[in-house]
Amino acid sequence: MAHIPGRIFHLWHGALTDRGYTPAARANSDKATTLVEQAVRLDPEYAEAHALLGFAYAWTAIFIEENPSLIEKAEVETALAERLDATF
């Protein structure tokens, strides 16, 4: 199982406190999403990474960029996380 670095949560914390589009919030969100996407590529069976990636896509769609495809991606990642680990 891969370990998701704590800096991902730090990046999202910065983005979450902005609650809307700012260049800093977008940069933090994009960087955190990229790191979680890498975690999923390294370990496709890592349910927590899929759940976190679903959160990243949904958060970006809700607070930064109105983009229905991000919601669809969030649903796919969340469903995959639930299939891999029923506790999600």
Backbone as CSV, one residue per row, in Angstrom:
resi,resn,N_x,N_y,N_z,CA_x,CA_y,CA_z,C_x,C_y,C_z
1,MET,0.837,-1.173,0.000,0.000,0.000,0.000,0.888,1.245,0.000
2,ALA,0.610,2.168,-0.876,1.360,3.415,-0.954,0.965,4.322,0.206
3,HIS,1.830,5.246,0.533,1.527,6.221,1.577,1.335,7.578,0.913
4,ILE,0.239,8.222,1.207,-0.015,9.555,0.663,0.681,10.561,1.562
5,PRO,1.606,11.345,1.000,2.355,12.290,1.817,1.461,13.314,2.509
6,GLY,1.849,13.700,3.706,1.108,14.696,4.461,0.998,16.025,3.754
7,ARG,1.920,16.302,2.847,1.867,17.601,2.162,0.625,17.739,1.300
8,ILE,0.046,16.615,0.869,-1.197,16.691,0.112,-2.273,17.345,0.965
9,PHE,-2.385,16.914,2.215,-3.387,17.482,3.104,-3.093,18.952,3.400
10,HIS,-1.821,19.300,3.497,-1.433,20.701,3.703,-1.871,21.548,2.510
11,LEU,-1.661,21.036,1.302,-2.071,21.778,0.111,-3.578,21.977,0.079
12,TRP,-4.328,20.906,0.397,-5.777,21.050,0.393,-6.250,21.951,1.511
13,HIS,-5.572,21.926,2.647,-5.971,22.816,3.731,-5.897,24.263,3.251
14,GLY,-4.831,24.588,2.539,-4.706,25.940,1.995,-5.816,26.250,1.014
15,ALA,-6.147,25.292,0.184,-7.226,25.506,-0.794,-8.580,25.582,-0.106
16,LEU,-8.811,24.726,0.882,-10.107,24.694,1.558,-10.404,25.974,2.321
17,THR,-9.394,26.577,2.901,-9.641,27.789,3.676,-10.007,28.966,2.782
18,ASP,-9.675,28.894,1.488,-10.023,29.982,0.575,-11.489,29.931,0.155
19,ARG,-12.097,28.731,0.097,-13.516,28.551,-0.240,-13.946,29.316,-1.485
20,GLY,-13.277,29.126,-2.562,-13.641,29.748,-3.818,-12.412,29.886,-4.686
21,TYR,-12.597,30.438,-5.854,-11.461,30.522,-6.759,-10.521,31.641,-6.368
22,THR,-9.306,31.279,-6.197,-8.181,32.202,-6.150,-7.050,31.456,-6.842
23,PRO,-6.094,32.168,-7.389,-4.979,31.450,-8.005,-4.278,30.496,-7.025
24,ALA,-4.145,30.896,-5.769,-3.491,30.033,-4.779,-4.325,28.787,-4.499
25,ALA,-5.643,28.953,-4.389,-6.511,27.805,-4.133,-6.452,26.834,-5.304
26,ARG,-6.480,27.348,-6.509,-6.427,26.473,-7.677,-5.088,25.747,-7.753
27,ALA,-4.016,26.470,-7.493,-2.688,25.849,-7.544,-2.569,24.749,-6.488
28,ASN,-3.043,25.018,-5.276,-2.984,24.012,-4.215,-3.833,22.798,-4.566
29,SER,-5.024,23.030,-5.045,-5.919,21.939,-5.404,-5.331,21.101,-6.535
30,ASP,-4.809,21.758,-7.558,-4.229,21.042,-8.691,-3.017,20.211,-8.264
31,LYS,-2.173,20.781,-7.430,-0.977,20.065,-6.966,-1.379,18.841,-6.132
32,ALA,-2.314,19.027,-5.212,-2.768,17.912,-4.377,-3.414,16.827,-5.231
33,THR,-4.226,17.222,-6.189,-4.877,16.254,-7.067,-3.838,15.470,-7.864
34,THR,-2.844,16.147,-8.371,-1.777,15.485,-9.123,-1.048,14.461,-8.255
35,LEU,-0.775,14.803,-7.010,-0.089,13.873,-6.111,-0.935,12.636,-5.828
36,VAL,-2.237,12.824,-5.648,-3.106,11.670,-5.389,-3.262,10.829,-6.650
37,GLU,-3.331,11.469,-7.812,-3.370,10.706,-9.062,-2.120,9.830,-9.187
38,GLN,-0.974,10.362,-8.773,0.262,9.573,-8.800,0.171,8.391,-7.838
39,ALA,-0.406,8.609,-6.667,-0.570,7.522,-5.695,-1.446,6.415,-6.269
40,VAL,-2.501,6.790,-6.972,-3.399,5.805,-7.583,-2.662,5.022,-8.674
41,ARG,-1.840,5.713,-9.450,-1.069,5.019,-10.490,-0.059,4.049,-9.873
42,LEU,0.551,4.443,-8.765,1.528,3.575,-8.098,0.883,2.349,-7.470
43,ASP,-0.317,2.521,-6.934,-1.009,1.409,-6.273,-2.497,1.487,-6.581
44,PRO,-2.915,0.913,-7.707,-4.326,0.984,-8.122,-5.296,0.309,-7.154
45,GLU,-4.787,-0.491,-6.228,-5.650,-1.180,-5.258,-5.785,-0.396,-3.951
46,TYR,-5.231,0.789,-3.881,-5.226,1.607,-2.658,-6.541,2.392,-2.563
47,ALA,-7.490,1.846,-1.829,-8.836,2.420,-1.728,-8.814,3.852,-1.211
48,GLU,-7.992,4.115,-0.210,-7.957,5.464,0.372,-7.534,6.510,-0.657
49,ALA,-6.597,6.155,-1.521,-6.166,7.096,-2.564,-7.301,7.373,-3.540
50,HIS,-8.063,6.333,-3.902,-9.211,6.544,-4.797,-10.266,7.430,-4.128
51,ALA,-10.513,7.191,-2.846,-11.485,8.017,-2.117,-11.023,9.471,-2.066
52,LEU,-9.750,9.668,-1.790,-9.200,11.015,-1.723,-9.232,11.692,-3.083
53,LEU,-8.983,10.927,-4.137,-9.049,11.493,-5.481,-10.481,11.891,-5.824
54,GLY,-11.441,11.069,-5.419,-12.842,11.441,-5.609,-13.168,12.745,-4.898
55,PHE,-12.674,12.874,-3.672,-12.867,14.114,-2.922,-12.239,15.293,-3.666
56,ALA,-11.043,15.096,-4.178,-10.345,16.178,-4.884,-11.132,16.658,-6.087
57,TYR,-11.623,15.713,-6.874,-12.398,16.088,-8.055,-13.688,16.808,-7.662
58,ALA,-14.385,16.281,-6.665,-15.643,16.902,-6.242,-15.402,18.290,-5.664
59,TRP,-14.392,18.412,-4.823,-14.093,19.710,-4.204,-13.781,20.751,-5.266
60,THR,-12.967,20.362,-6.241,-12.615,21.301,-7.314,-13.863,21.707,-8.091
61,ALA,-14.730,20.742,-8.383,-15.955,21.037,-9.146,-16.901,21.945,-8.368
62,ILE,-16.954,21.781,-7.062,-17.889,22.563,-6.250,-17.355,23.958,-5.935
63,PHE,-16.087,24.049,-5.567,-15.566,25.318,-5.061,-14.718,26.111,-6.044
64,ILE,-14.196,25.474,-7.081,-13.266,26.191,-7.947,-13.749,26.280,-9.384
65,GLU,-14.173,25.151,-9.948,-14.487,25.121,-11.367,-15.773,24.326,-11.585
66,GLU,-16.796,24.995,-12.056,-18.044,24.288,-12.346,-17.801,23.416,-13.575
67,ASN,-17.626,22.115,-13.305,-17.245,21.209,-14.366,-17.883,19.844,-14.115
68,PRO,-18.965,19.525,-14.838,-19.663,18.258,-14.619,-18.774,17.026,-14.798
69,SER,-17.755,17.107,-15.643,-16.890,15.938,-15.836,-16.094,15.626,-14.574
70,LEU,-15.803,16.643,-13.760,-15.116,16.398,-12.487,-16.027,15.654,-11.513
71,ILE,-17.311,15.961,-11.534,-18.263,15.239,-10.683,-18.339,13.784,-11.130
72,GLU,-18.364,13.563,-12.432,-18.376,12.187,-12.945,-17.124,11.436,-12.513
73,LYS,-15.963,12.083,-12.604,-14.714,11.462,-12.157,-14.772,11.160,-10.662
74,ALA,-15.332,12.077,-9.891,-15.460,11.870,-8.446,-16.312,10.644,-8.151
75,GLU,-17.410,10.500,-8.874,-18.288,9.349,-8.675,-17.580,8.039,-9.006
76,VAL,-16.803,8.033,-10.090,-16.065,6.826,-10.486,-15.049,6.454,-9.416
77,GLU,-14.274,7.435,-8.944,-13.238,7.158,-7.944,-13.841,6.718,-6.616
78,THR,-14.938,7.342,-6.226,-15.595,6.966,-4.969,-16.152,5.551,-5.050
79,ALA,-16.771,5.217,-6.166,-17.303,3.862,-6.347,-16.179,2.832,-6.328
80,LEU,-15.056,3.165,-6.946,-13.917,2.254,-6.948,-13.375,2.068,-5.531
81,ALA,-13.282,3.147,-4.784,-12.824,3.056,-3.391,-13.742,2.143,-2.584
82,GLU,-15.039,2.269,-2.790,-16.000,1.432,-2.067,-15.899,-0.034,-2.478
83,ARG,-15.616,-0.306,-3.755,-15.436,-1.699,-4.199,-14.164,-2.296,-3.593
84,LEU,-13.112,-1.482,-3.489,-11.856,-1.976,-2.930,-11.890,-2.144,-1.427
85,ASP,-12.667,-1.286,-0.758,-12.751,-1.334,0.702,-14.155,-0.913,1.112
86,ALA,-14.927,-1.856,1.577,-16.329,-1.613,1.900,-16.520,-0.607,3.025
87,THR,-15.468,-0.250,3.746,-15.609,0.718,4.840,-15.713,2.162,4.346
88,PHE,-15.497,2.374,3.046,-15.617,3.746,2.511,-17.028,4.051,2.127
